[in-house]
Amino acid sequence: MITATARRLAALLLAVCALAGLPAAAWAAASSTPAASHGRTTFGIQPSGAKKPDRRPNLSYSVTPGAALRDHVAVWNYGTRPLTLRLYGGDAFITTDGGFDVLAANRKSTAVGSWVRLGKGRVTVPGRSHVIVPFTLAVPRNVTPGDHAGGIVASLAATRTDAKGNKVEVDQRVGARIYLRVAGKLDARLSVDGPHTTYHGTLNPFGTGTATVTYTVRNTGNVRLGARQTVRVSDLFGGDATVRKPRDIPELLPGSALTVTASARGVLPTVRDTATVSVDPVPVRGDVPPPVHPRVTASAGFWAVPWPALGLILLVVAAVVVFFVRRRPRRRGTGAAGRRPVESERRRATAGQAAAMAIGTTAMVLAGASSARAADAGQLTVSPQHGSDTQPVTITMAEPCPSGTTNVIARVAGAGFPRAGQIVVGNAPLATYQRTPGGGASIPLIYTMRDYATTAGFHTLRGTYTFTLSCLKGAFSQSSVRDFSGSLRFSSNTAYRDGTKAKASVGVGAGAGAGASPSSGSGQAGGSASPGGSGAASGGSSPAVPNGGPAAPTGAVGGGVQRAAAPTAQHSNATLIALSTSGFVVALLALLVGALFWVRGRRARAAVTSGSSD
C-alpha cells in the first residue's frame, strides 16, 4: 500500500516538473529566434561629423537667403546582416494627431526636401556598423524669412506576407529632422478657427447633457510654435460645464493646422450655450524664443435645446387644458332660474378671454420694448473725416453713456475682420477719456487701421468698417447697456473717407461673438505706441486683441508699469435672449389659456341657446 502511494506521488511530482519546465523551454526558444524572422529590421540615422557621429538632436541651422551648407549624417545598422537602404530628403509636415513626419519618397518636395543633395542615394551598411554620408543644403535666394522644416530619411522597402498569406508592401523609415531659420522679420502668431459645438442631450428633463467642441489651431506666422489650450463651455446663466483639458500642442510648423476635439459634460441646456477656446502660443522647447503674440480667443454659440423639459411642459399644459375642457356646467335647468348659472358661466368665459388677450398683448409689448431698447444705438463720430491707413483715428460719442455705466469697450468690424468684430479698445474706465461738450467721450485709438488689419491677418482694406463702442456697468460686466456706432469707408487700400457718420448697427456690442474679458488700462488720453512694441506711453487703454493681435504697449501708470490682461471671449446678448425666451413662453401660455376660455365660452353659449329653446 505504501509502495503504491509512493509511486503515485513520484509520478505526480514528475508531471509537475515537466509542466513547470515547458514555459522556460518555450521562452528560451523564442529568445533564440532572430529579429529578422518577425519581418522587421532595426536601423537608424542621426546627425554626424565628418569622422564620427555627434550628439546633436537634429540638424538645426540659422542661415541667410542664398546660403550653402555642408554636413553629414550617420546611417546605423543594428542587425547582424548587411542592409541596403535608400536615402532621400523630404519636406516636413504635421500629422492629424500632432506628430512630426516627412513626405514619402514618391511625393514631391518643394521646400527643404528639394534643397538637400546627398552624397549617396543608396548605401549598404554592414551588420552592427554605421556609414557616414555627406550632404549639401542650398538655400534659395528668394526664400521667405522664418522657419522651414524637413528631414533626411533612410528607407527600407520590402514585401512581407501577413498572417492570412497576403503579400504586403512594407516601407520602414527613420529620419533626421532639419530645422532652418532664415534671417528676416519673425512673426510668431497662432489663430483659431471655430469652435463648432455639437450638443448631446439626455432624456432626463431635469438633467444635463454633454457637448463635443471642435476647432482648428493654425500657425499663421513664420515661426514654429507650441500651444497651450483651454476650452470653456458656459450656459445662458453663466454656469460652466466640466471640460477635459486638451493636451498641449508640442509643435506646429508655419502654415500648418491641427484640428482639436474636446469633450464637455454637465452642460445645462439653456437653448443657446457658448463655447470659448483660448490658445496661448509658446516657443518650442529648445528653440530660441522669438517675440510671441498674446493669447488667441475664439467664441461661438451653439444650440442646446432642452427638448425633454419642453415636452414635459407641453404635456402638463395639455393635461390642464383637457381637464378644464371636459368640465361641464353643474346646472342646466329651464326657464329664468335655469338660465342664470349659464349666463354667469358665459360672463366668466368672456372675462377670461379678455384677460388672456390682455396677457398676450402685454407679453408682446414687453418683448417689443426689450427689442427696442436693444436696438437703441447712439451715434459715434470717426475723425479725421479723411485719412490714410497709417493715420491714428479718434472715435467720439455723440451723447454720454447711460447713468450707472463706468466702463467702455470698442470693436471694429468689416471685410477681413472677424464677424463679431476685433477689439480696438479694451474694457477701460470711462473716466480715462476726455469729455466732449455734449457729455460724450473722445477716445483716441492707439493703433492704426493698418495695424489692426495686420493683427487680423489680412492686408487689403476695402469697403466700410464700422466701429461699435459699448457702455458697460463695470470692469467685469459683459452686457452692453447702450451701443454707439460709426464708420469709415476705404476708397483705396491706403486711404479712407466719409469717416463722420454711420447708421446705428446692432450685433457687435460688448461681448458679442469673439470678445474679451475685462482688460483694464488707464492714463491720459492721447499718445500712441507701435504694435507689439514696449516702452513708456501716455496713451489711453491698451487694446485687447483676441485674434492674435500685438501685445498691448507698456504704459507708465501711477509710477508703475502695467500690461493689458490677456483677453477672453464672452457673449453680451444673454439678457436679450432671456427676455425673448420669457416673452415667447408667456405668449404661448396666454394663447393656450385664451383657447381654453374660448372653448368654455362656446359651451356656455350653447347651453344658453339650449335653455332658451326648451
BELLINZI-V957699 format. One record per helix or strand of 2 or more residues. SS is the DSSP state (h for helix, s for strand). FROM is the first residue (numbers start at 1). LEN is the number of residues. If there is no record, write none. Layout:
# BELLINZI-V957699
ss/from/len
SS/FROM/LEN
SS/FROM/LEN
This chain:
# BELLINZI-V957699
ss/from/len
h/2/30
h/35/4
s/43/6
s/59/5
s/68/10
s/83/12
s/100/3
h/112/4
s/116/3
s/122/4
s/129/10
s/146/16
s/167/16
s/190/11
s/209/11
s/225/10
s/242/2
s/249/4
s/257/11
s/271/13
s/296/9
h/307/19
h/335/41
s/377/7
s/387/2
s/394/4
s/407/7
s/422/8
h/430/3
s/434/2
s/441/4
h/449/8
s/463/10
s/482/9
s/495/3
s/555/3
s/560/3
h/574/40
